[in-house]
Amino acid sequence: MNPDLLLPIVTSIGWLILCCVSLASFRLGWGKMLTMALAWAAIFGGMFLVVEWFMVARGTASALM
């Protein structure tokens, strides 16, 4: 493992724990919590794909020049 990636991994785990605790504080049913978690996962996954696509497209465009 690259030591430069250790801090982002630890902070990501911390943010994930914070999100789970805040979601649990609403005391919703399991079905509603799962629906909300999947919706947020879809939002962040979609944003990740958009950013990755942009980075790949920019890299491809710079390779063509």
C-alpha positions as CSV (number, residue, x, y, z in Angstrom):
1,M,0.0,0.0,0.0
2,N,1.2,3.5,-0.9
3,P,1.7,5.6,2.2
4,D,0.3,8.6,0.4
5,L,-3.1,6.8,0.2
6,L,-3.3,6.0,4.0
7,L,-4.7,9.4,5.0
8,P,-7.5,9.5,2.4
9,I,-8.5,5.9,3.3
10,V,-8.6,6.7,7.0
11,T,-10.6,9.9,6.5
12,S,-13.0,8.2,4.1
13,I,-13.7,5.5,6.7
14,G,-14.2,8.3,9.3
15,W,-16.7,10.1,7.0
16,L,-18.5,6.8,6.3
17,I,-18.8,6.1,10.1
18,L,-20.1,9.7,10.6
19,C,-22.7,9.2,7.8
20,C,-23.9,5.9,9.3
21,V,-24.2,7.3,12.8
22,S,-26.2,10.3,11.5
23,L,-28.5,8.1,9.5
24,A,-29.1,5.8,12.5
25,S,-30.0,8.8,14.6
26,F,-33.2,9.2,12.6
27,R,-34.4,5.8,13.9
28,L,-36.0,4.9,10.6
29,G,-37.1,1.4,9.6
30,W,-34.6,-0.8,7.8
31,G,-36.3,-0.5,4.5
32,K,-36.3,3.3,4.5
33,M,-32.6,3.4,5.7
34,L,-31.6,1.0,2.9
35,T,-33.5,3.1,0.3
36,M,-31.8,6.3,1.5
37,A,-28.4,4.6,1.6
38,L,-28.8,3.2,-2.0
39,A,-29.9,6.6,-3.2
40,W,-26.8,8.3,-1.7
41,A,-24.6,5.5,-3.1
42,A,-26.1,6.1,-6.5
43,I,-25.5,9.9,-6.3
44,F,-21.9,9.5,-5.2
45,G,-21.3,6.7,-7.7
46,G,-22.7,8.8,-10.5
47,M,-20.5,11.7,-9.6
48,F,-17.5,9.5,-9.4
49,L,-18.2,8.2,-12.9
50,V,-18.7,11.7,-14.3
51,V,-15.3,12.8,-12.8
52,E,-13.6,9.7,-14.0
53,W,-15.0,10.1,-17.5
54,F,-13.9,13.7,-17.6
55,M,-10.4,12.8,-16.5
56,V,-10.1,10.0,-19.1
57,A,-11.5,12.3,-21.8
58,R,-9.0,15.0,-20.8
59,G,-6.1,12.5,-20.9
60,T,-7.2,11.2,-24.2
61,A,-7.5,14.7,-25.7
62,S,-4.0,15.6,-24.4
63,A,-2.6,12.4,-25.9
64,L,-4.0,13.3,-29.3
65,M,-2.2,16.7,-29.4
